[in-house]
Amino acid sequence: IIEALVPALDSRRLTMLKNISWTMSNLCNGVQANYWGKILKALPKFSRLVYFNDEEILKDVCWSLSCISSGTKDRIQALVQLDPAICKRLVELLLNRSSSVQHAALITVGNIVTGDDEQTQALIDHKILPKLRRLLSHSKKNILKDTCFTISNIAAGSQNQISAIIDAKIIPALVLLFTTSSEIDIKAEVTWALANALSNGTDLHISYLIDQGCVRCLCELLEHYDIITIEAVLEALENVLKVGEMLVKASLRCSNIYVPHLQLVARDALLNLQISDPAIKSKIQQILMFIK
């Protein structure tokens, strides 16, 4: 089927191209690994449809690209290197007038930022961060969640990329979303983004994040989160304390400057956690002993 579709991509008939994009989106969804080679061969021609302005075509093409970029770094690289302008186009589509196109493009860029730092940087260079900040005020829940997911993966990257997140004023927007949303799963996604930034940030990043109320957000609903999210929060708190100790050892501070804040906003939340996992209980006890 795929081989037959490729020549038809030269058609100028909109109806034909709509049918092809719909067919490809279905073929890409759940396709078995042994067929990926054929899809990748069709990708150069097929991906050109992403420059059309038809809503149906854009939605189907972006969903296809999201399937193609889901999984390994090799798949992500196959998409990123396909066309020098494709990352730029995907970023542009984040603010398309159609929320369906927005979401499909968002899933695709969300897959790309699960790759390596260089693949993530390709999107940052095309100004993805200001557009993600705008999406944090979107009316649709699925877009809010996937925007936070995308930001959390960028925050898990290099320290320069965390600086870029801060420079784009995304942190205040995340904190605002956390405080105004009534949805626990949206709050959990925000928590992941803030936790990753705290886990990978420098002392300057951490001081800024604390000033913005990020640690308070992490701990506010800690007892309601799943075990994986709790582990992410604990890792963030551990890094905050670790960086504070590094400043002391470097004679830049007389004491750990972050301990008083954690005593204020994290201690009670940690004491109230009911956890049976021995490793996680041990982490909690170590943090509590440090901030007692």
C-alpha positions, 0 to 999 in steps of 0.5 A: 500500500505504502509504495502505491501511495508515494507516486500519488503524493505528486497529485495536486488534487486536495481530495486525493492528498486528504485521502493519502494523509488520512491513510498514512496516519492510520498506517503509522498508528500501531505499525509493526517494526518490520514495516518502518523501513517502508514508511521512512522511505515514503517520509520525504515526500509525505512530510511535505504535506506539513506545509499545506494549510488544510486542517485535515491534512495538517492534523493527519500528517502531524499525527503520522509524524508523532507516530514516526518520532515515538520511540527511539532516538533514531526515529526522532533523528530521521524526522529532524534531519529530514528537512531543515525547516520541519522543526520550525514548521512544527513549532509554528503549528503549535499556534494553529487556529485548529486545536486538533492541529495544535495537539497533533503538532504538540505530541510530535514535538513532545516526542522530539524532546524525549531525544537527546539534548541536540534534538531538543535544542533544534526546537528551542532554536526555533523558538518553541518555548514562547509558544509553549508558554502561550499554550499553558493558558489553553482551554483544552485539558489535553493540550495543557497536559501535553504542554507540561509534558513537553516542558518537563522533558526540556527541563530534564536536559542541559542546564543551558536549556533550563536557563532557556525555560527560565528566560522564556518566563515559563516558570511563573506560567507553570506555577500559575497553572498549578495554583489555578487548575482544579485538575489533579492530573494537570497539577501532577504534570506541572509538578514533573516539569518543576521537579525536573528543573530543580533536579537538574538546575544550578544554584542560581536556577534553584534560588530562582525556582524557590523564589517562584514558589516551585518547591511549595507546588511540589509538596502541596499535593504530594500525598495524592501523587503516584509513586513515580511522581513522588520519587521525582519530587524527592529527587528534586528535594535531594538536589536542592539540598545537595547544591546547598551543601556544595555552596557551603563546601565551596565557602560561598555560604556559611550554611545550607541556605535552602534548609529553612525553606524546605523546613517551611514548605516540605517538612509536613508534607514528607511527614504525612506521606504514607509509603510502604516502599523501603527505598522511598521511605529511606529517602524521605527519612534522609531528607527529614533528618537533613532539615530537622 
